[in-house]
Amino acid sequence: MKKRVINIGLIGLGRIGRMHAENIYKSLPMLNLKCIADPAPDMNFIKSIGEVDYFKNANNLISDKSIDAIIISSPTPTHVELIKQCAQNKKHVFCEKPISFSENEIEEIIKIINNEKIHVQVGLNRRFDDNFLLAKEKVGAAMIGDIHTIHITNHDSSMPKLKFLKSSGGMLFDLCIHDFDMLHFLTGERIKEIYVNGAVFIEPKLKDIDDIDNAIITLELENGILCLIDSSRQTHYGYDQRIELFGSKGVLLVKNKTESLYYLSNQNNTQRSKIKDSFIERYKKSFVTELEYFYKCISSNKKPEVGPENILSAIRAAGAGKKSLMTNSPQRVKNE
C-alpha cells in the first residue's frame, strides 16, 4: 500500500533547519516539504531542494490549511508562541529542543496539546541513535547486571557563535540537556540530585552572559546510580561523544564514530581515522529516523513517546544544575 504523503512546513532555516530540509528532500519521500518560513530565506538553498514555497513571516505558513504538520527549528525563545499558534490551527508539531527554558511554559504547552488533540514531538534525536538504542536494550536485559555508575563525555568540536550562545539558554540548557535526557532514556530513572562545577576556559565573553564553556557534573539518580558528565564547548579534534555504563556483571561502552575504519601501525608510527566533526555527521541517521517516527505518529494518530514531558524532566535537571553552579552546592531535582 502506498504511503500517505504529509505536507510539512518548516520554520527556521539555520543549520539544523537546513539539515531537516535536506533530509526530507533526499530521504523522506512520505513527507512533502511544501513551504519554509525564515526572516532572511536563503533562496539558493531553497531552490536546491525542489519546488518549495517560502515566507518571511511564519504566520503565513501556520495558517496554510494544506499543511498537516510543522517543524520548528527557529531559536528557542520563539518556540512556545509558535507551538501555541500551531495548536490553534490544528497543526502537529516537531519542535527542536528544549521548547522552553521555563518549566511553567512547558507545562502550559502540555495542557494545550492535550486540549487541542495535536501531537508534539521534541527533537531529542539521540533516542533514535542505533548505538544508544542497542545500549538501552542491553541494559534492559540486565546484560551488565545492576548499574552502579554512568560516565558521559559530551564535547562539541567547535565553539558556537556568540549570537547563538546568547539565546541558547546556557550550556546546561543547550549542550547538556541531551545528557540529562539520556540518563533517563537508558535507565528509566529520574535525576535525584545534581552538582555542577563549571568554568570559562575558551571564550571570555561568556562571563558577560553568566555562562560557562566547560563543566564537570555529578548526579545521583533516584535509584542510587552515580553519574558523571564531563562537557566542553570545544575540542579542536572532533565531536567527542562517549558513554560508559558500569554494572555488577560488566561494562557497556558506546564509543565515538570515526570517519572510516582506517587504522595503520608500523615501526615508525600509528595512524587512525579522525572522529566525526559535528553532531550532524555523528547523528546523521538518527535525524532521519526521528522524522520517520514523527510521520508514523501522525499517520497512526499515536502520541509520540518523545514529547514535552521528556524535555520537562531534562529542563528541571538543567534548572537545578544552574542553581548548583551559582551556589556551589548540590541541588535536589524536582520530579513529579
PAZAVO-812804 format. One record per residue (C-alpha): x, y, z; residue number from 1. Coordinates in nm, 3 decimals. Layout:
! PAZAVO-812804
<X->X&Y->Y&Z->Z&num->NUM>
...
! end
This chain:
! PAZAVO-812804
<X->0.000&Y->0.000&Z->0.000&num->1>
<X->0.132&Y->0.342&Z->-0.095&num->2>
<X->0.211&Y->0.565&Z->0.200&num->3>
<X->0.006&Y->0.877&Z->0.252&num->4>
<X->0.215&Y->1.187&Z->0.184&num->5>
<X->0.204&Y->1.451&Z->0.458&num->6>
<X->0.259&Y->1.818&Z->0.378&num->7>
<X->0.522&Y->1.977&Z->0.601&num->8>
<X->0.610&Y->2.337&Z->0.680&num->9>
<X->0.950&Y->2.431&Z->0.819&num->10>
<X->1.011&Y->2.735&Z->1.040&num->11>
<X->1.375&Y->2.841&Z->1.074&num->12>
<X->1.642&Y->2.781&Z->0.813&num->13>
<X->1.953&Y->2.782&Z->1.028&num->14>
<X->2.199&Y->2.495&Z->1.044&num->15>
<X->1.959&Y->2.236&Z->1.182&num->16>
<X->1.665&Y->2.364&Z->0.976&num->17>
<X->1.868&Y->2.321&Z->0.657&num->18>
<X->1.960&Y->1.970&Z->0.768&num->19>
<X->1.593&Y->1.875&Z->0.819&num->20>
<X->1.505&Y->2.023&Z->0.478&num->21>
<X->1.779&Y->1.824&Z->0.305&num->22>
<X->1.682&Y->1.504&Z->0.487&num->23>
<X->1.318&Y->1.541&Z->0.378&num->24>
<X->1.422&Y->1.613&Z->0.018&num->25>
<X->1.672&Y->1.325&Z->-0.006&num->26>
<X->1.549&Y->1.055&Z->0.233&num->27>
<X->1.184&Y->1.102&Z->0.336&num->28>
<X->0.950&Y->1.073&Z->0.035&num->29>
<X->0.645&Y->1.038&Z->0.261&num->30>
<X->0.700&Y->1.398&Z->0.372&num->31>
<X->0.641&Y->1.680&Z->0.128&num->32>
<X->0.821&Y->1.998&Z->0.230&num->33>
<X->0.565&Y->2.245&Z->0.100&num->34>
<X->0.699&Y->2.571&Z->0.239&num->35>
<X->0.965&Y->2.733&Z->0.456&num->36>
<X->0.945&Y->3.040&Z->0.678&num->37>
<X->1.255&Y->3.238&Z->0.769&num->38>
<X->1.317&Y->3.614&Z->0.818&num->39>
<X->1.604&Y->3.601&Z->0.566&num->40>
<X->1.545&Y->3.295&Z->0.345&num->41>
<X->1.844&Y->3.156&Z->0.157&num->42>
<X->1.697&Y->3.140&Z->-0.192&num->43>
<X->1.986&Y->2.945&Z->-0.343&num->44>
<X->1.939&Y->2.673&Z->-0.083&num->45>
<X->1.559&Y->2.667&Z->-0.121&num->46>
<X->1.590&Y->2.628&Z->-0.499&num->47>
<X->1.824&Y->2.331&Z->-0.445&num->48>
<X->1.562&Y->2.123&Z->-0.264&num->49>
<X->1.283&Y->2.120&Z->-0.519&num->50>
<X->0.965&Y->2.323&Z->-0.554&num->51>
<X->0.925&Y->2.481&Z->-0.211&num->52>
<X->0.732&Y->2.796&Z->-0.127&num->53>
<X->0.877&Y->3.043&Z->0.121&num->54>
<X->0.763&Y->3.318&Z->0.355&num->55>
<X->0.945&Y->3.565&Z->0.575&num->56>
<X->0.659&Y->3.552&Z->0.826&num->57>
<X->0.582&Y->3.220&Z->1.000&num->58>
<X->0.213&Y->3.318&Z->1.040&num->59>
<X->0.160&Y->3.270&Z->0.667&num->60>
<X->0.292&Y->2.916&Z->0.689&num->61>
<X->0.100&Y->2.822&Z->1.004&num->62>
<X->-0.233&Y->2.944&Z->0.861&num->63>
<X->-0.189&Y->2.744&Z->0.538&num->64>
<X->-0.470&Y->2.486&Z->0.554&num->65>
<X->-0.292&Y->2.247&Z->0.318&num->66>
<X->-0.010&Y->2.189&Z->0.569&num->67>
<X->-0.053&Y->1.895&Z->0.806&num->68>
<X->0.247&Y->1.941&Z->1.034&num->69>
<X->0.522&Y->2.190&Z->1.110&num->70>
<X->0.888&Y->2.153&Z->1.202&num->71>
<X->1.009&Y->2.430&Z->1.433&num->72>
<X->1.385&Y->2.487&Z->1.418&num->73>
<X->1.393&Y->2.858&Z->1.493&num->74>
<X->1.569&Y->2.994&Z->1.808&num->75>
<X->1.437&Y->2.851&Z->2.136&num->76>
<X->1.279&Y->3.179&Z->2.264&num->77>
<X->1.034&Y->3.162&Z->1.970&num->78>
<X->0.917&Y->2.803&Z->2.029&num->79>
<X->0.637&Y->2.845&Z->2.281&num->80>
<X->0.440&Y->3.106&Z->2.085&num->81>
<X->0.488&Y->2.916&Z->1.761&num->82>
<X->0.359&Y->2.592&Z->1.917&num->83>
<X->0.056&Y->2.780&Z->2.052&num->84>
<X->-0.019&Y->2.916&Z->1.705&num->85>
<X->0.021&Y->2.570&Z->1.554&num->86>
<X->-0.219&Y->2.425&Z->1.813&num->87>
<X->-0.478&Y->2.692&Z->1.733&num->88>
<X->-0.451&Y->2.593&Z->1.367&num->89>
<X->-0.460&Y->2.219&Z->1.442&num->90>
<X->-0.108&Y->2.154&Z->1.314&num->91>
<X->0.104&Y->1.870&Z->1.450&num->92>
<X->0.448&Y->1.988&Z->1.559&num->93>
<X->0.803&Y->1.861&Z->1.559&num->94>
<X->0.998&Y->2.108&Z->1.773&num->95>
<X->1.369&Y->2.120&Z->1.835&num->96>
<X->1.473&Y->2.100&Z->2.199&num->97>
<X->1.422&Y->2.237&Z->2.451&num->98>
<X->1.083&Y->2.404&Z->2.365&num->99>
<X->1.141&Y->2.648&Z->2.652&num->100>
<X->1.375&Y->2.720&Z->2.942&num->101>
<X->1.071&Y->2.754&Z->3.170&num->102>
<X->0.900&Y->2.464&Z->3.347&num->103>
<X->0.574&Y->2.660&Z->3.361&num->104>
<X->0.574&Y->2.725&Z->2.986&num->105>
<X->0.638&Y->2.358&Z->2.906&num->106>
<X->0.360&Y->2.254&Z->3.144&num->107>
<X->0.132&Y->2.503&Z->2.967&num->108>
<X->0.222&Y->2.352&Z->2.629&num->109>
<X->0.139&Y->2.002&Z->2.760&num->110>
<X->-0.209&Y->2.120&Z->2.859&num->111>
<X->-0.266&Y->2.296&Z->2.527&num->112>
<X->-0.173&Y->1.999&Z->2.310&num->113>
<X->-0.393&Y->1.770&Z->2.518&num->114>
<X->-0.687&Y->2.008&Z->2.479&num->115>
<X->-0.631&Y->2.067&Z->2.107&num->116>
<X->-0.564&Y->1.698&Z->2.031&num->117>
<X->-0.245&Y->1.759&Z->1.835&num->118>
<X->0.084&Y->1.570&Z->1.852&num->119>
<X->0.408&Y->1.740&Z->1.956&num->120>
<X->0.739&Y->1.559&Z->1.925&num->121>
<X->1.060&Y->1.706&Z->2.067&num->122>
<X->1.391&Y->1.676&Z->1.881&num->123>
<X->1.575&Y->1.452&Z->2.125&num->124>
<X->1.743&Y->1.275&Z->1.836&num->125>
<X->1.989&Y->1.071&Z->2.039&num->126>
<X->1.698&Y->0.848&Z->2.147&num->127>
<X->1.687&Y->0.732&Z->1.784&num->128>
<X->2.058&Y->0.655&Z->1.750&num->129>
<X->2.117&Y->0.284&Z->1.677&num->130>
<X->2.401&Y->0.257&Z->1.927&num->131>
<X->2.207&Y->0.412&Z->2.216&num->132>
<X->1.900&Y->0.203&Z->2.132&num->133>
<X->2.116&Y->-0.109&Z->2.149&num->134>
<X->2.267&Y->0.007&Z->2.478&num->135>
<X->1.918&Y->0.061&Z->2.622&num->136>
<X->1.817&Y->-0.288&Z->2.508&num->137>
<X->2.121&Y->-0.448&Z->2.674&num->138>
<X->2.064&Y->-0.253&Z->2.995&num->139>
<X->1.701&Y->-0.363&Z->2.997&num->140>
<X->1.809&Y->-0.725&Z->2.952&num->141>
<X->2.041&Y->-0.690&Z->3.253&num->142>
<X->2.344&Y->-0.784&Z->3.041&num->143>
<X->2.572&Y->-0.587&Z->3.275&num->144>
<X->2.369&Y->-0.657&Z->3.588&num->145>
<X->2.275&Y->-0.375&Z->3.821&num->146>
<X->2.420&Y->-0.044&Z->3.704&num->147>
<X->2.649&Y->0.126&Z->3.954&num->148>
<X->2.792&Y->0.422&Z->3.764&num->149>
<X->2.747&Y->0.604&Z->3.432&num->150>
<X->3.004&Y->0.830&Z->3.267&num->151>
<X->2.906&Y->1.055&Z->2.974&num->152>
<X->3.156&Y->1.253&Z->2.767&num->153>
<X->2.995&Y->1.533&Z->2.564&num->154>
<X->3.248&Y->1.758&Z->2.390&num->155>
<X->3.149&Y->1.976&Z->2.096&num->156>
<X->3.406&Y->2.014&Z->1.820&num->157>
<X->3.399&Y->2.393&Z->1.793&num->158>
<X->3.258&Y->2.685&Z->1.986&num->159>
<X->2.921&Y->2.809&Z->1.851&num->160>
<X->2.890&Y->3.174&Z->1.756&num->161>
<X->2.829&Y->3.415&Z->2.044&num->162>
<X->2.500&Y->3.526&Z->1.885&num->163>
<X->2.366&Y->3.172&Z->1.922&num->164>
<X->2.507&Y->3.129&Z->2.273&num->165>
<X->2.326&Y->3.442&Z->2.392&num->166>
<X->1.988&Y->3.287&Z->2.306&num->167>
<X->2.076&Y->2.922&Z->2.381&num->168>
<X->1.981&Y->2.933&Z->2.749&num->169>
<X->2.336&Y->2.848&Z->2.851&num->170>
<X->2.549&Y->2.537&Z->2.837&num->171>
<X->2.331&Y->2.334&Z->3.076&num->172>
<X->2.008&Y->2.404&Z->2.884&num->173>
<X->2.166&Y->2.365&Z->2.540&num->174>
<X->2.457&Y->2.121&Z->2.524&num->175>
<X->2.399&Y->1.918&Z->2.841&num->176>
<X->2.021&Y->1.884&Z->2.802&num->177>
<X->2.075&Y->1.577&Z->2.583&num->178>
<X->2.286&Y->1.413&Z->2.854&num->179>
<X->2.023&Y->1.466&Z->3.123&num->180>
<X->1.768&Y->1.306&Z->2.891&num->181>
<X->1.997&Y->1.015&Z->2.801&num->182>
<X->2.036&Y->0.920&Z->3.167&num->183>
<X->1.659&Y->0.879&Z->3.190&num->184>
<X->1.634&Y->0.712&Z->2.849&num->185>
<X->1.897&Y->0.447&Z->2.925&num->186>
<X->1.792&Y->0.367&Z->3.281&num->187>
<X->1.428&Y->0.472&Z->3.314&num->188>
<X->1.527&Y->0.664&Z->3.627&num->189>
<X->1.489&Y->1.033&Z->3.703&num->190>
<X->1.771&Y->1.253&Z->3.833&num->191>
<X->1.751&Y->1.298&Z->4.209&num->192>
<X->2.041&Y->1.536&Z->4.277&num->193>
<X->2.290&Y->1.737&Z->4.074&num->194>
<X->2.614&Y->1.924&Z->4.141&num->195>
<X->2.777&Y->2.137&Z->3.871&num->196>
<X->3.132&Y->2.266&Z->3.873&num->197>
<X->3.188&Y->2.484&Z->3.567&num->198>
<X->3.422&Y->2.748&Z->3.434&num->199>
<X->3.513&Y->2.961&Z->3.132&num->200>
<X->3.835&Y->2.845&Z->2.965&num->201>
<X->3.770&Y->2.917&Z->2.597&num->202>
<X->3.550&Y->3.223&Z->2.535&num->203>
<X->3.594&Y->3.505&Z->2.792&num->204>
<X->3.280&Y->3.684&Z->2.664&num->205>
<X->3.068&Y->3.404&Z->2.813&num->206>
<X->3.131&Y->3.555&Z->3.156&num->207>
<X->2.929&Y->3.859&Z->3.047&num->208>
<X->2.620&Y->3.641&Z->2.993&num->209>
<X->2.674&Y->3.423&Z->3.304&num->210>
<X->2.757&Y->3.114&Z->3.100&num->211>
<X->3.039&Y->2.857&Z->3.100&num->212>
<X->3.217&Y->2.653&Z->2.836&num->213>
<X->3.340&Y->2.358&Z->3.043&num->214>
<X->3.167&Y->2.159&Z->3.316&num->215>
<X->3.203&Y->1.857&Z->3.538&num->216>
<X->2.859&Y->1.744&Z->3.654&num->217>
<X->2.796&Y->1.479&Z->3.918&num->218>
<X->2.448&Y->1.336&Z->3.960&num->219>
<X->2.259&Y->1.074&Z->4.155&num->220>
<X->1.956&Y->0.901&Z->4.007&num->221>
<X->1.652&Y->0.816&Z->4.216&num->222>
<X->1.759&Y->0.451&Z->4.244&num->223>
<X->2.109&Y->0.546&Z->4.362&num->224>
<X->2.308&Y->0.517&Z->4.038&num->225>
<X->2.601&Y->0.761&Z->4.041&num->226>
<X->2.669&Y->0.957&Z->3.723&num->227>
<X->2.938&Y->1.186&Z->3.586&num->228>
<X->2.908&Y->1.414&Z->3.283&num->229>
<X->3.214&Y->1.594&Z->3.153&num->230>
<X->3.126&Y->1.851&Z->2.893&num->231>
<X->3.307&Y->2.108&Z->2.682&num->232>
<X->3.212&Y->2.354&Z->2.410&num->233>
<X->3.527&Y->2.291&Z->2.205&num->234>
<X->3.777&Y->2.014&Z->2.139&num->235>
<X->3.953&Y->2.104&Z->1.810&num->236>
<X->3.984&Y->1.728&Z->1.741&num->237>
<X->3.621&Y->1.639&Z->1.665&num->238>
<X->3.279&Y->1.573&Z->1.814&num->239>
<X->3.362&Y->1.360&Z->2.118&num->240>
<X->3.059&Y->1.155&Z->2.229&num->241>
<X->3.105&Y->0.855&Z->2.461&num->242>
<X->2.903&Y->0.674&Z->2.725&num->243>
<X->3.024&Y->0.413&Z->2.976&num->244>
<X->2.784&Y->0.217&Z->3.192&num->245>
<X->2.948&Y->0.007&Z->3.466&num->246>
<X->2.743&Y->-0.263&Z->3.632&num->247>
<X->2.764&Y->-0.558&Z->3.869&num->248>
<X->2.829&Y->-0.801&Z->3.580&num->249>
<X->3.034&Y->-0.593&Z->3.339&num->250>
<X->3.066&Y->-0.274&Z->3.142&num->251>
<X->2.886&Y->-0.136&Z->2.837&num->252>
<X->3.053&Y->0.126&Z->2.617&num->253>
<X->2.926&Y->0.341&Z->2.333&num->254>
<X->3.230&Y->0.488&Z->2.163&num->255>
<X->3.287&Y->0.760&Z->1.905&num->256>
<X->3.211&Y->0.714&Z->1.538&num->257>
<X->3.508&Y->0.771&Z->1.310&num->258>
<X->3.521&Y->0.889&Z->0.951&num->259>
<X->3.635&Y->0.541&Z->0.843&num->260>
<X->3.773&Y->0.216&Z->0.985&num->261>
<X->4.120&Y->0.311&Z->0.866&num->262>
<X->4.399&Y->0.204&Z->1.103&num->263>
<X->4.772&Y->0.177&Z->1.027&num->264>
<X->5.053&Y->0.085&Z->1.262&num->265>
<X->5.415&Y->0.013&Z->1.173&num->266>
<X->5.757&Y->0.055&Z->1.327&num->267>
<X->5.754&Y->0.430&Z->1.269&num->268>
<X->5.407&Y->0.547&Z->1.371&num->269>
<X->5.040&Y->0.469&Z->1.424&num->270>
<X->4.762&Y->0.632&Z->1.226&num->271>
<X->4.386&Y->0.606&Z->1.252&num->272>
<X->4.081&Y->0.787&Z->1.120&num->273>
<X->3.951&Y->1.101&Z->1.294&num->274>
<X->3.623&Y->1.104&Z->1.480&num->275>
<X->3.322&Y->1.280&Z->1.324&num->276>
<X->3.344&Y->1.658&Z->1.323&num->277>
<X->2.988&Y->1.761&Z->1.416&num->278>
<X->2.658&Y->1.645&Z->1.562&num->279>
<X->2.505&Y->1.644&Z->1.213&num->280>
<X->2.764&Y->1.390&Z->1.096&num->281>
<X->2.767&Y->1.184&Z->1.416&num->282>
<X->2.390&Y->1.151&Z->1.438&num->283>
<X->2.311&Y->1.167&Z->1.066&num->284>
<X->2.088&Y->0.858&Z->1.063&num->285>
<X->1.907&Y->0.941&Z->1.387&num->286>
<X->1.791&Y->1.277&Z->1.248&num->287>
<X->1.622&Y->1.093&Z->0.961&num->288>
<X->1.480&Y->0.823&Z->1.191&num->289>
<X->1.322&Y->1.074&Z->1.428&num->290>
<X->1.125&Y->1.230&Z->1.139&num->291>
<X->1.022&Y->0.884&Z->1.019&num->292>
<X->0.884&Y->0.827&Z->1.368&num->293>
<X->0.707&Y->1.165&Z->1.359&num->294>
<X->0.541&Y->1.060&Z->1.033&num->295>
<X->0.429&Y->0.728&Z->1.184&num->296>
<X->0.278&Y->0.903&Z->1.486&num->297>
<X->0.077&Y->1.139&Z->1.266&num->298>
<X->-0.032&Y->0.863&Z->1.027&num->299>
<X->-0.147&Y->0.635&Z->1.308&num->300>
<X->-0.275&Y->0.917&Z->1.533&num->301>
<X->-0.037&Y->0.799&Z->1.806&num->302>
<X->0.106&Y->1.026&Z->2.074&num->303>
<X->0.486&Y->1.048&Z->2.032&num->304>
<X->0.684&Y->0.886&Z->2.313&num->305>
<X->0.943&Y->1.163&Z->2.280&num->306>
<X->0.740&Y->1.465&Z->2.383&num->307>
<X->0.723&Y->1.770&Z->2.610&num->308>
<X->0.709&Y->1.552&Z->2.922&num->309>
<X->1.059&Y->1.422&Z->2.844&num->310>
<X->1.212&Y->1.763&Z->2.789&num->311>
<X->1.039&Y->1.891&Z->3.104&num->312>
<X->1.232&Y->1.636&Z->3.309&num->313>
<X->1.561&Y->1.742&Z->3.148&num->314>
<X->1.479&Y->2.113&Z->3.193&num->315>
<X->1.422&Y->2.057&Z->3.564&num->316>
<X->1.766&Y->1.897&Z->3.588&num->317>
<X->1.923&Y->2.187&Z->3.398&num->318>
<X->1.748&Y->2.441&Z->3.622&num->319>
<X->1.871&Y->2.268&Z->3.935&num->320>
<X->2.216&Y->2.247&Z->3.776&num->321>
<X->2.222&Y->2.621&Z->3.712&num->322>
<X->2.131&Y->2.685&Z->4.075&num->323>
<X->2.405&Y->2.444&Z->4.181&num->324>
<X->2.658&Y->2.633&Z->3.971&num->325>
<X->2.552&Y->2.966&Z->4.124&num->326>
<X->2.554&Y->2.843&Z->4.484&num->327>
<X->2.842&Y->2.594&Z->4.459&num->328>
<X->2.625&Y->2.332&Z->4.627&num->329>
<X->2.434&Y->2.013&Z->4.531&num->330>
<X->2.068&Y->2.065&Z->4.443&num->331>
<X->1.769&Y->1.833&Z->4.452&num->332>
<X->1.583&Y->1.798&Z->4.121&num->333>
<X->1.207&Y->1.843&Z->4.118&num->334>
<X->1.031&Y->1.528&Z->3.999&num->335>
<X->0.656&Y->1.477&Z->3.991&num->336>
! end
